[in-house]
């Protein structure tokens, strides 16, 4: 199937359901990026039913950077300024490349199935199904295991971040209690049917992270360097590779790439969207992390949430509130693919009733809630998830899958997507993919896994499981309690 024909092969109607169109685009495909559904424009369709290129860009950019904004300064204190900047750029482009590979494999899988007459009406294609269709059941099992575990812990991280952030506005409740509260709030995401319905949320979410990132940068510069500031990073290998895997995690947020693509009216236009989203994210992550590290230096080593070092002002409170809302949105992004998998397991994926599907999804929220209470380690858990899960889900598996899918001459000749203009050689693509596999396996999973687990275990030893208030300031001890009681006179 020609690339231009493929772009027109599937569009979505205003209700988020797929409407199959001829391969030449005969039907309502024209103008689908602007408004689909017979030209009927309504407030509901504007805010709720998204499937354009812009919707996909907002979804990618909004999903890529959320609470990790608050942990990147912590990573800079572990890495040092130069390594922090270089690794952000390196992993940003590496992540964009593997997102491109995932989009190519999705298009390949879908085009093959369409030739066989398979209909995807009321069915959301997911990454493990792409692997199953192209490479077989063993790859499906690997993709399902890594992807679901990563999304599970990605959701856990959002709950931990919610509790950590709200504490800086209201410390009358401890962080564990806040986790209970926000777990209940985030459970409402079961009512959002699919990524078609994140249009307004993605737009608002990106605005919120933009405000927060520039607040961190400007507030750090206005605050200036603290007295006796020191910039000793990198000082230990454990800290260095822990910070590096947190950055690997930062630009590995495309475990939901396939679901976002599937929600597009023209999925084949996704190819470079993730790269464009990453370029925008650089304008948020680099200035904020660099300014915070410049101002506070080594103090960040014991403050994994950047909010904890900035003075309480209405600007900081606004940033905290906006991040809380955005973390709710990101929780939905991470959980929605899990909802889809669970629906398919129990046979509810084709059910049209939103309320029945919402009820069926609730069991997914409970283990996430529980894990957030057991491991409330804001910062270190990002690195552990990055090393052990993101390294395979986002980098190694897509690179290997691309090599194996196009290993034969016939597969390359009939490929739905040819190599990109900036790397027109199949050999060049395979060499780059093998470099990614080896690099991430050794540096990300190997060294990063060792460092992040050492750091994670250290947090457990220090704070214990079910920590009531992780990294909370200790209450001041009254002077009378500090001095020993006077001896009685006889």
N, C-alpha and C positions, 0 to 999 in steps of 0.2 A: 504494500500500500504506500503510495507516495506520501511524503511528509505533509504537503499541502492538503491532500485529501484526508489524512488522519486528523488534522487539526479541526476539520469540519465534521468528523464522523460522529461525535457525541456532543450534545448540548444539554442543558438542563432547563426545565421550565421554571416558572416563577414560584412553584411550590417545592423546589429542591429535588424533584423527581426527574430521573433521566428520561429524555425523549430521544429515541434513536432516529438519526437522520441519515439519508443516503451518503455514500462516501464522497460524492461530489458536492455535498452541502445543500442539496435540494431540500427546501423546507424553510424553517425559521432561523437558520444558522446565522445569516447575515445580521450584523449588529448585535450579536449575542453578548459581546463584551460590555455593551452599554446597558441594555435592558432586554430581557427575554420574557416572552409570555404575551405575545399579541399586542405589544405596545401599551399595555395597561400599566400606568404608573401610579403607585399608591405609596403611602407612608410605610406600610408594612413591608412592601417589596424593597423599598429604599434602605430600611434599617435592618431587615431580617434575612432577606434572600440574596446572598452574595455568591458570585462565581466568576467575577471578572479577574483580569490580570492584576488590577489594583487590589482587589480583595486578597488575592494570594500573596501579594507583596506585603500588605499590612499584617496578614496572618504570620508570615515567616519572620518579619522584623519584630513583631510584638512578642512572638513565642520564643525567639532566640535569646532575648535578654530580658530578664525579670529580676528576681532577687539576686542573681549572680552579680548585678551591678554593685551590690553592697559587699560582696566578698572579694571582688577583684583587687581593691586596695590591700586587703589581707594577703592576697597572692603576690602582689608587688613587694610587700615587706619580706616575703620568703624568697623571692627571685632576684630582687634588685631592679632598679629602674630599666636598665638596658635590656635585660632578659625578658622583663615583663612586656615591654613594647614589642620586641622582636617576636616573641612567642605568640602574642595576640595576632599579629599580622600573619605569621606562618600558619597557625591553626585556623585562622579565618579563611584563608584561601584554600587550605586543605579541606576544610569542611564544605566550602562552596563546591569544590570539585566532586566530592563524594555525593553531595546532594544532586549534582548534575547526573552522576552515574545512576542514582536511584530513579531519577526522572526518565532517563533513557530506558532503563529496564522496565519501568511501568508502561511506557509507550510500546515497547516491544511485546510485552505480555498481552496488553489490551488489543493491539492490532492483530496478533495471532488468534486470539479468542474471537474477535469480531469476524475474521475470515471463516471461522468454524461455525458462525451463526449463534454464538453465545450471547445472551442478553444480560445486561447488568442493571436492569430496571429494579429499583428498590434494594439494590445490593451495593454496599460500599467495598471497593477493592482495598485490601490491606497488604502490607509489605510481605508478610509470610505467604500470602496467596500468590504474589508475584514470584517469589522464590520457588514455591511449589510448582507453578506452571512452567517455569523456565528450567529448573534444575532438579526437581524431584522432592520426595517426602522428607529426606534427611535434612535438606536445606530449609524446608518448611519448618521442621522441628527446631532447628538452630535459630532461625529468624524469630519464631514465635517465643522461644524461651528468653532470648536476650532482649527482644523488643518489649515484651510485656513486663519483664523484671525492671528494665530501665524506666518505663513509664510509671510503674508502680512506685519506685523510689523517687522519681521526678515529682510525683504528686505529693509524696511524703515531705519532700524538701519544701514545697510551697506552703504546706501547713506549718512546718517549723518556722519558716520565714515570717508567716503571718503573726505567730505568737511572739517571735523575737522583736518584730517591728512595733506592734501595738504596745508593748511593754514600755517603750520610750515615751509614749504619750500618757499611759495610765499604768503605773506600777503598783496600784493597790491590789491587783491580782497577779499571781505569779504566772510564769510563761506556760506552765503545764495546764493551768486553768484556762488560759487564753486558747491553748490548743484544742481543748474540749469544745469551746465556743465556736471557733472557726471551723472545726471539723463539721459541726452541724450546719454552718453557713454554706460551706463548700459542697455539701451533699445536694444542694439545690441544683447543681450542674446536671443532674440526671434528667432534667426537663429540657435541656438543649439538644434537639434531635441529632444534628450533624454539623460539619464545618461550613455548610451553606449558611448556617444561622449565626455565624460569629462576625458578621459584617460590622456592626456598630461597636461590638466589643473589641475587635482588633484595632479599629481606628482609635478608640478611646485609650486602649492599652498602650499603644505606641506613644501617644501624647503624654501619658503619665510617666513612662520611663524616660522620655526626653526631658521632661521637667526635673525629674529626680536626678538624672545624670548631671545636668547643668547646675542644679542646686549644689550637689556634692563638690563639683569643680570650683564654683564661685565662692561657696562658703569656706572651702579649704584655703583658697587664695586670700580671702578677706581675713580669715582667722590668723593666717601667717604661720610660720614655723614655730612650734612649741619650744619652750626653753630647753636647751640641751638636746635638741633633736639629733638622732643618730640614724644613719642609713648603712647598716652593716651587711644587709643582704647582698648576695647569698652567703650564709654562714655555715649551713649544714646541708649535706646531701639529702637528708630526709625532708627537710623543709623545702629545698629547691624542687625536688620532683613532686612533692605534694602540691606546690603552687602551680607547677607546669600542668599537672593533670586537672586542676581546677579550670585552667584556661582551655584545655582540651575539651572539658565538659561545656564550657561557655559556648564554643562554636560547634557543639555536637547536638544542638537542639532540633535536628531534623529527623527525629524518629517518627514524626507525624507527616513527613513529606508526602507519602502516597495518599494519605487521607485528604490533605490540602489539595493535591493535584486532582483527585477524583471529584472534589467539590467544584472544580473549575468548569466553565462552559467549554473551554478549549484547552484540555490538559497539555497538549504538546507545546503550548506557549510558556510552559513553566521553566524551560531549560535554564534560563539565566536569572530567574527571579531571585533565587536564593543568594546569588552573588551580589545583586543590587541591594538586597536587604542587608547583607554583611557589610557592604561599603558604608551604608548609613549607620549601622550599629557601631562601626569603628569611631564615628564622630561622638558617640555616647560613652563608650568604654575607655578609650585611650585618655581623653582629657580628665575624666573624673578619677580614674585610678591613679594617674600620674600626679595630679594635684594633691590628692589625699596622702599619697606616700611622701611627697615633697614636704607637706606640712607636718605630718605626724611620725613619719619614719618607723622606727622599731616598735613604737607603741601599738601599731596595728597587729603585731604578732600575737598579742593577747586580747585583741578586739576584732573578732572576725566579722562583725557587723559594723560597717562604716558609720552608721547613725550614732553609735555609742560614744564616739569621740567628738561630735559636733555639739555646740551649745544649744540648749532648748530655746527655740524661737518659733514664731508662727510659720516661718518658711520651712523649718524642719518638720513641724507638725503636718503641714500641707503635703510635704514629700512622703511622710510616713503613711498618711491616709491614702494618697494616690497609689503608693506601692501596695497597700493592702488590697485595694480594689483590683489592681493589676494581677496580683498573685491569685486572687479568686478566678480571674479570667484564665491565667496560665494553668491553674489547677484543672479547669475544664478542658483546656487544650491537651494536657497530658492524660486525663482520664477518659476522654471521648473514645480514643482507639481501644482502650480496655473495655469500655462499655460495648463497643461493636463486637469484640471477640467473645465476650460473655453472652451477648445476645445470640450469636451464631451457635455457641455451645448448647444453649438451652432451647434453641429453636424459636426465638422471639424477634429475630432480626427483620423479618418481613412484616411484622405487626405494625399497623398504621396508627394505632392508638398511642398517643404520647404518654398518657398516664399509665398504661400497662407496661410500656417500655421503661418508664421511670421507676416503677415499682420493681421491675426485674433487675434494674441496674444497681439498686441500693446495696446489695451484698458486696459490691466492689469497693464501696467507700469505707466499710468497717475495718478491713485489715490496714488500709492506708492510715486511718485515724489511729489505730493501735500502734503501728510502727513509729509514727511521729511522736508518740508519747514515750516509747521505749528509747529511741535514739534522737534526742533533741539537739544534736551537735551541729549547730549552724556553722557552715564553713567546711569543717573536716569531712562531713558526709558528701559534699559536692565532689571533693577530690576522690573519695572512695568509689562513688558511683561512676565518675569519669573514667577511672582506671580500669575498673572491673567490668563495666557494662557498656559505656559509651564507646570505648575503644573497639569493641567488636560490632555493636549494633550499627554505628554510624560510619566507621572508617574501614575496618578489616573486611566484614562480610560484603558490603557493596562493591569494594574493589575486587575481591576474589570472584564474586558472582558475575561481574562484568567480564572478567577474563574468561571464565568457563562458558558463559553464554555465547561469546563470539570467538571461541577457540577454533572453530572449523571455517574453512573458506566459504562454504555455502551459507553459513549463518551470517558471515560478514557481508556477503553479496546481497542477501535478502534483508539486511538490517533495516528496520523502520527508521532508525536514526543513524546517519553516518557520523564519522568523527567531526568534532567542531572545527571551525575555520582556523583557529589559532593552534590546533594540533591535529593536522589532517591525516596523520599516519596511524594506522592501527597498532603498529609496533611501538610507536611513541606512547600511545595510550596504555598499552600493556606494561611498558617499563615504568611509567609513572604510577600505575596501580600497584605494581610489585614493590616499589619504593615505599608507598603508603603502608602496605601490609607489614613490611619488615620494620619500618620506623615505629609505627604505632604498637606493634607486637613487643618490640624491645624496650622502647622508651616509655610509651604510654601504659601498656599493660604490665610489662616486667618491672622496670624501675619505678614507674608511677604506682603500680599496685603495691609493691613493697613499701614505698614511702607513705602512701596514704593509709595503708592498714596499720603501720606502726603508729602513725599520728592518731588514727581513729581509736586504736586500743588504748593509747595514752589518755585520750579523753574519757574513755570508760573507766580507766583506773582512777582518774582524778575526780570525775563528777559522778560516776556510777550510772547504771541504767535507770530509767524513769526519773532522771534528774528533774527536780522540781523547778529550778530556775537556772538554766545553763548560762554561765558567764555573767550573772547578775552581780552588781556591786554589793559587797557585804555591808550589812547595817552597822552604823557607827556604834561603838561600845561606849556607854557612859563612863565619864572619868572616875566616878565612884566605884564602878565595877572593875576598872583597870587596876586600882591600887589595892593592896591587901588590907584587910580590916586591922585596925590598931589593936595591939595586945592589951589585955585588961591590966589595970594597975592594982597592985595588991598593997 
